[in-house]
Amino acid sequence: MSWRFAIEAADDPQSLPRIVGYFAQRWIVPSGVTMALRDGGMAIDVAVAVDTLDEQGAAIIAAKLRENVLVCHVTLLGGGDAIVAAAA
């Protein structure tokens, strides 16, 4: 299954490396990462196409991302872009 993490973060030089670091800690190489500056913040999309990442693992990464002080909002989207979890 593929996953997409839609993240709103603070406009800070450390936001992007900290977010990508959560995936590196689990030995996951994202299939795509995009970032755009919007309204004083960052919109970051991380796509993961790893067969070994199940829904529970993806939810754990999303929860860890939400704990980061630089992250404002995380939406986790599953295979068909169905929202699996969203929280500020």
BALUMGU-898969 format. One record per atom (N, C-alpha, C): residue in three letters; atom name; x, y, z. Coordinates in steps of 0.001 Angstrom, whole numbers, plus 500000, padded with zeros to 6 digits. Example, Ala and Ser with C-alpha at 12.3 -4.5 7.8 and 13.67 -1.06 7.14 Angstrom:
% BALUMGU-898969
rest=Ala; atom=N; east=513190; north=494310; up=507800
rest=Ala; atom=CA; east=512300; north=495500; up=507800
rest=Ala; atom=C; east=513200; north=496700; up=507800
rest=Ser; atom=N; east=512850; north=497750; up=507080
rest=Ser; atom=CA; east=513670; north=498940; up=507140
rest=Ser; atom=C; east=512900; north=500030; up=507870
This chain:
% BALUMGU-898969
rest=Met; atom=N; east=500843; north=498825; up=500000
rest=Met; atom=CA; east=500000; north=500000; up=500000
rest=Met; atom=C; east=500890; north=501242; up=500000
rest=Ser; atom=N; east=500419; north=502265; up=499372
rest=Ser; atom=CA; east=501161; north=503530; up=499383
rest=Ser; atom=C; east=500499; north=504484; up=500364
rest=Trp; atom=N; east=501314; north=505361; up=500913
rest=Trp; atom=CA; east=500859; north=506330; up=501903
rest=Trp; atom=C; east=501274; north=507725; up=501489
rest=Arg; atom=N; east=500485; north=508696; up=501887
rest=Arg; atom=CA; east=500841; north=510090; up=501661
rest=Arg; atom=C; east=500601; north=510852; up=502957
rest=Phe; atom=N; east=501619; north=511551; up=503389
rest=Phe; atom=CA; east=501546; north=512373; up=504582
rest=Phe; atom=C; east=501487; north=513826; up=504123
rest=Ala; atom=N; east=500371; north=514496; up=504353
rest=Ala; atom=CA; east=500209; north=515912; up=504012
rest=Ala; atom=C; east=500445; north=516696; up=505304
rest=Ile; atom=N; east=501493; north=517482; up=505316
rest=Ile; atom=CA; east=501959; north=518121; up=506545
rest=Ile; atom=C; east=501997; north=519637; up=506375
rest=Glu; atom=N; east=501479; north=520339; up=507364
rest=Glu; atom=CA; east=501609; north=521794; up=507434
rest=Glu; atom=C; east=502586; north=522075; up=508567
rest=Ala; atom=N; east=503637; north=522812; up=508251
rest=Ala; atom=CA; east=504682; north=523067; up=509239
rest=Ala; atom=C; east=505053; north=524542; up=509254
rest=Ala; atom=N; east=505782; north=524919; up=510288
rest=Ala; atom=CA; east=506262; north=526292; up=510414
rest=Ala; atom=C; east=507284; north=526583; up=509326
rest=Asp; atom=N; east=507321; north=527828; up=508910
rest=Asp; atom=CA; east=508301; north=528285; up=507925
rest=Asp; atom=C; east=509650; north=528432; up=508640
rest=Asp; atom=N; east=510328; north=527303; up=508794
rest=Asp; atom=CA; east=511581; north=527248; up=509546
rest=Asp; atom=C; east=512560; north=526359; up=508778
rest=Pro; atom=N; east=513830; north=526728; up=508711
rest=Pro; atom=CA; east=514802; north=525915; up=507976
rest=Pro; atom=C; east=514937; north=524487; up=508501
rest=Gln; atom=N; east=514541; north=524237; up=509737
rest=Gln; atom=CA; east=514659; north=522892; up=510314
rest=Gln; atom=C; east=513433; north=522006; up=510068
rest=Ser; atom=N; east=512340; north=522573; up=509588
rest=Ser; atom=CA; east=511109; north=521789; up=509410
rest=Ser; atom=C; east=511301; north=520599; up=508478
rest=Leu; atom=N; east=511791; north=520836; up=507285
rest=Leu; atom=CA; east=511922; north=519756; up=506306
rest=Leu; atom=C; east=512882; north=518662; up=506756
rest=Pro; atom=N; east=514105; north=518970; up=507225
rest=Pro; atom=CA; east=514987; north=517886; up=507659
rest=Pro; atom=C; east=514448; north=517111; up=508863
rest=Arg; atom=N; east=513758; north=517793; up=509761
rest=Arg; atom=CA; east=513193; north=517080; up=510916
rest=Arg; atom=C; east=512095; north=516122; up=510478
rest=Ile; atom=N; east=511264; north=516547; up=509546
rest=Ile; atom=CA; east=510183; north=515685; up=509064
rest=Ile; atom=C; east=510741; north=514470; up=508332
rest=Val; atom=N; east=511686; north=514685; up=507451
rest=Val; atom=CA; east=512280; north=513559; up=506710
rest=Val; atom=C; east=513010; north=512617; up=507675
rest=Gly; atom=N; east=513520; north=513167; up=508769
rest=Gly; atom=CA; east=514223; north=512360; up=509760
rest=Gly; atom=C; east=513360; north=511273; up=510382
rest=Tyr; atom=N; east=512062; north=511508; up=510533
rest=Tyr; atom=CA; east=511182; north=510481; up=511097
rest=Tyr; atom=C; east=511144; north=509231; up=510208
rest=Phe; atom=N; east=511222; north=509434; up=508915
rest=Phe; atom=CA; east=511225; north=508295; up=507991
rest=Phe; atom=C; east=512588; north=507608; up=507998
rest=Ala; atom=N; east=513648; north=508396; up=508084
rest=Ala; atom=CA; east=515008; north=507835; up=508118
rest=Ala; atom=C; east=515197; north=506957; up=509351
rest=Gln; atom=N; east=514602; north=507332; up=510474
rest=Gln; atom=CA; east=514716; north=506541; up=511695
rest=Gln; atom=C; east=514141; north=505137; up=511523
rest=Arg; atom=N; east=513206; north=504976; up=510601
rest=Arg; atom=CA; east=512581; north=503671; up=510344
rest=Arg; atom=C; east=513131; north=503011; up=509076
rest=Trp; atom=N; east=514217; north=503543; up=508555
rest=Trp; atom=CA; east=514858; north=503027; up=507340
rest=Trp; atom=C; east=513914; north=503062; up=506145
rest=Ile; atom=N; east=513117; north=504108; up=506060
rest=Ile; atom=CA; east=512182; north=504280; up=504944
rest=Ile; atom=C; east=512682; north=505417; up=504065
rest=Val; atom=N; east=512808; north=505126; up=502780
rest=Val; atom=CA; east=513160; north=506148; up=501806
rest=Val; atom=C; east=511866; north=506555; up=501101
rest=Pro; atom=N; east=511407; north=507790; up=501296
rest=Pro; atom=CA; east=510168; north=508217; up=500639
rest=Pro; atom=C; east=510291; north=508139; up=499117
rest=Ser; atom=N; east=509183; north=507830; up=498460
rest=Ser; atom=CA; east=509187; north=507792; up=496998
rest=Ser; atom=C; east=509071; north=509200; up=496419
rest=Gly; atom=N; east=508673; north=510157; up=497256
rest=Gly; atom=CA; east=508598; north=511547; up=496817
rest=Gly; atom=C; east=508413; north=512483; up=497990
rest=Val; atom=N; east=509037; north=513644; up=497888
rest=Val; atom=CA; east=508877; north=514691; up=498901
rest=Val; atom=C; east=508746; north=516017; up=498154
rest=Thr; atom=N; east=507672; north=516751; up=498442
rest=Thr; atom=CA; east=507508; north=518075; up=497857
rest=Thr; atom=C; east=507248; north=519071; up=498978
rest=Met; atom=N; east=507686; north=520308; up=498747
rest=Met; atom=CA; east=507507; north=521354; up=499740
rest=Met; atom=C; east=507219; north=522655; up=499021
rest=Ala; atom=N; east=506273; north=523408; up=499567
rest=Ala; atom=CA; east=505954; north=524733; up=499028
rest=Ala; atom=C; east=505689; north=525671; up=500193
rest=Leu; atom=N; east=506149; north=526908; up=500043
rest=Leu; atom=CA; east=505865; north=527924; up=501053
rest=Leu; atom=C; east=504470; north=528469; up=500802
rest=Arg; atom=N; east=503654; north=528516; up=501871
rest=Arg; atom=CA; east=502274; north=529009; up=501749
rest=Arg; atom=C; east=501878; north=529753; up=503011
rest=Asp; atom=N; east=501395; north=530953; up=502872
rest=Asp; atom=CA; east=500817; north=531721; up=503981
rest=Asp; atom=C; east=501670; north=531689; up=505242
rest=Gly; atom=N; east=502947; north=531926; up=505118
rest=Gly; atom=CA; east=503826; north=531972; up=506278
rest=Gly; atom=C; east=504200; north=530621; up=506836
rest=Gly; atom=N; east=503898; north=529562; up=506130
rest=Gly; atom=CA; east=504228; north=528210; up=506578
rest=Gly; atom=C; east=504699; north=527356; up=505423
rest=Met; atom=N; east=504885; north=526089; up=505691
rest=Met; atom=CA; east=505309; north=525127; up=504665
rest=Met; atom=C; east=504234; north=524067; up=504483
rest=Ala; atom=N; east=503952; north=523727; up=503237
rest=Ala; atom=CA; east=503093; north=522601; up=502910
rest=Ala; atom=C; east=504031; north=521514; up=502390
rest=Ile; atom=N; east=504108; north=520418; up=503116
rest=Ile; atom=CA; east=505042; north=519343; up=502779
rest=Ile; atom=C; east=504246; north=518075; up=502538
rest=Asp; atom=N; east=504482; north=517427; up=501402
rest=Asp; atom=CA; east=503873; north=516134; up=501092
rest=Asp; atom=C; east=504977; north=515093; up=501019
rest=Val; atom=N; east=504781; north=514015; up=501757
rest=Val; atom=CA; east=505733; north=512905; up=501731
rest=Val; atom=C; east=504973; north=511674; up=501258
rest=Ala; atom=N; east=505414; north=511096; up=500143
rest=Ala; atom=CA; east=504806; north=509884; up=499600
rest=Ala; atom=C; east=505705; north=508702; up=499943
rest=Val; atom=N; east=505076; north=507624; up=500404
rest=Val; atom=CA; east=505820; north=506426; up=500784
rest=Val; atom=C; east=505160; north=505232; up=500106
rest=Ala; atom=N; east=505935; north=504514; up=499336
rest=Ala; atom=CA; east=505440; north=503308; up=498665
rest=Ala; atom=C; east=506293; north=502132; up=499132
rest=Val; atom=N; east=506061; north=501714; up=500362
rest=Val; atom=CA; east=506824; north=500621; up=500957
rest=Val; atom=C; east=505848; north=499536; up=501385
rest=Asp; atom=N; east=506050; north=498335; up=500891
rest=Asp; atom=CA; east=505140; north=497238; up=501226
rest=Asp; atom=C; east=505170; north=496870; up=502704
rest=Thr; atom=N; east=506272; north=497148; up=503377
rest=Thr; atom=CA; east=506411; north=496754; up=504773
rest=Thr; atom=C; east=505792; north=497752; up=505745
rest=Leu; atom=N; east=505298; north=498895; up=505268
rest=Leu; atom=CA; east=504674; north=499884; up=506139
rest=Leu; atom=C; east=503168; north=499656; up=506154
rest=Asp; atom=N; east=502675; north=499122; up=507269
rest=Asp; atom=CA; east=501243; north=498876; up=507382
rest=Asp; atom=C; east=500538; north=500109; up=507969
rest=Glu; atom=N; east=499226; north=500008; up=508141
rest=Glu; atom=CA; east=498457; north=501150; up=508626
rest=Glu; atom=C; east=498900; north=501575; up=510025
rest=Gln; atom=N; east=499189; north=500611; up=510880
rest=Gln; atom=CA; east=499629; north=500941; up=512238
rest=Gln; atom=C; east=500967; north=501688; up=512215
rest=Gly; atom=N; east=501914; north=501229; up=511396
rest=Gly; atom=CA; east=503211; north=501899; up=511282
rest=Gly; atom=C; east=503080; north=503305; up=510728
rest=Ala; atom=N; east=502219; north=503476; up=509728
rest=Ala; atom=CA; east=501993; north=504809; up=509150
rest=Ala; atom=C; east=501349; north=505731; up=510183
rest=Ala; atom=N; east=500422; north=505196; up=510972
rest=Ala; atom=CA; east=499767; north=506000; up=512008
rest=Ala; atom=C; east=500760; north=506412; up=513091
rest=Ile; atom=N; east=501713; north=505547; up=513407
rest=Ile; atom=CA; east=502742; north=505875; up=514404
rest=Ile; atom=C; east=503616; north=507019; up=513898
rest=Ile; atom=N; east=504020; north=506956; up=512632
rest=Ile; atom=CA; east=504831; north=508040; up=512058
rest=Ile; atom=C; east=504040; north=509345; up=512081
rest=Ala; atom=N; east=502763; north=509294; up=511705
rest=Ala; atom=CA; east=501923; north=510498; up=511711
rest=Ala; atom=C; east=501816; north=511072; up=513124
rest=Ala; atom=N; east=501659; north=510212; up=514128
rest=Ala; atom=CA; east=501570; north=510674; up=515515
rest=Ala; atom=C; east=502876; north=511317; up=515963
rest=Lys; atom=N; east=504002; north=510734; up=515589
rest=Lys; atom=CA; east=505309; north=511303; up=515931
rest=Lys; atom=C; east=505494; north=512666; up=515261
rest=Leu; atom=N; east=505064; north=512762; up=514009
rest=Leu; atom=CA; east=505158; north=514042; up=513303
rest=Leu; atom=C; east=504354; north=515114; up=514028
rest=Arg; atom=N; east=503160; north=514752; up=514508
rest=Arg; atom=CA; east=502292; north=515708; up=515194
rest=Arg; atom=C; east=502913; north=516220; up=516494
rest=Glu; atom=N; east=503796; north=515425; up=517098
rest=Glu; atom=CA; east=504440; north=515829; up=518354
rest=Glu; atom=C; east=505539; north=516870; up=518142
rest=Asn; atom=N; east=505985; north=517032; up=516904
rest=Asn; atom=CA; east=507049; north=517986; up=516605
rest=Asn; atom=C; east=506507; north=519405; up=516734
rest=Val; atom=N; east=507245; north=520239; up=517443
rest=Val; atom=CA; east=506809; north=521611; up=517698
rest=Val; atom=C; east=506684; north=522429; up=516406
rest=Leu; atom=N; east=507400; north=522061; up=515359
rest=Leu; atom=CA; east=507348; north=522792; up=514100
rest=Leu; atom=C; east=506178; north=522375; up=513206
rest=Val; atom=N; east=505510; north=521278; up=513554
rest=Val; atom=CA; east=504417; north=520741; up=512740
rest=Val; atom=C; east=503078; north=521254; up=513277
rest=Cys; atom=N; east=502280; north=521836; up=512380
rest=Cys; atom=CA; east=500975; north=522384; up=512756
rest=Cys; atom=C; east=499842; north=521384; up=512536
rest=His; atom=N; east=499934; north=520581; up=511466
rest=His; atom=CA; east=498848; north=519678; up=511087
rest=His; atom=C; east=499392; north=518540; up=510227
rest=Val; atom=N; east=498852; north=517335; up=510429
rest=Val; atom=CA; east=499236; north=516168; up=509622
rest=Val; atom=C; east=497971; north=515447; up=509177
rest=Thr; atom=N; east=497897; north=515135; up=507899
rest=Thr; atom=CA; east=496830; north=514295; up=507363
rest=Thr; atom=C; east=497490; north=513081; up=506729
rest=Leu; atom=N; east=497059; north=511899; up=507131
rest=Leu; atom=CA; east=497582; north=510645; up=506588
rest=Leu; atom=C; east=496569; north=510102; up=505595
rest=Leu; atom=N; east=497011; north=509918; up=504366
rest=Leu; atom=CA; east=496138; north=509415; up=503301
rest=Leu; atom=C; east=496611; north=508027; up=502881
rest=Gly; atom=N; east=495643; north=507106; up=502717
rest=Gly; atom=CA; east=495965; north=505738; up=502318
rest=Gly; atom=C; east=495912; north=505559; up=500822
rest=Gly; atom=N; east=495915; north=504310; up=500387
rest=Gly; atom=CA; east=495989; north=503907; up=498993
rest=Gly; atom=C; east=495245; north=504746; up=497987
rest=Gly; atom=N; east=493965; north=504942; up=498150
rest=Gly; atom=CA; east=493192; north=505711; up=497181
rest=Gly; atom=C; east=492972; north=507134; up=497628
rest=Asp; atom=N; east=493925; north=507698; up=498366
rest=Asp; atom=CA; east=493821; north=509037; up=498925
rest=Asp; atom=C; east=492668; north=509169; up=499903
rest=Ala; atom=N; east=492272; north=508052; up=500529
rest=Ala; atom=CA; east=491276; north=508100; up=501590
rest=Ala; atom=C; east=491951; north=508581; up=502862
rest=Ile; atom=N; east=491318; north=509491; up=503569
rest=Ile; atom=CA; east=491918; north=509997; up=504792
rest=Ile; atom=C; east=491880; north=508904; up=505851
rest=Val; atom=N; east=493070; north=508541; up=506343
rest=Val; atom=CA; east=493187; north=507546; up=507385
rest=Val; atom=C; east=493160; north=508228; up=508750
rest=Ala; atom=N; east=493836; north=509352; up=508868
rest=Ala; atom=CA; east=493860; north=510109; up=510123
rest=Ala; atom=C; east=494236; north=511543; up=509841
rest=Ala; atom=N; east=493628; north=512450; up=510549
rest=Ala; atom=CA; east=493982; north=513874; up=510417
rest=Ala; atom=C; east=493880; north=514490; up=511805
rest=Ala; atom=N; east=494885; north=515256; up=512129
rest=Ala; atom=CA; east=494878; north=515930; up=513434
rest=Ala; atom=C; east=495855; north=517089; up=513417
rest=Ala; atom=N; east=495579; north=518040; up=514265
rest=Ala; atom=CA; east=496473; north=519190; up=514412
rest=Ala; atom=C; east=497541; north=518861; up=515422
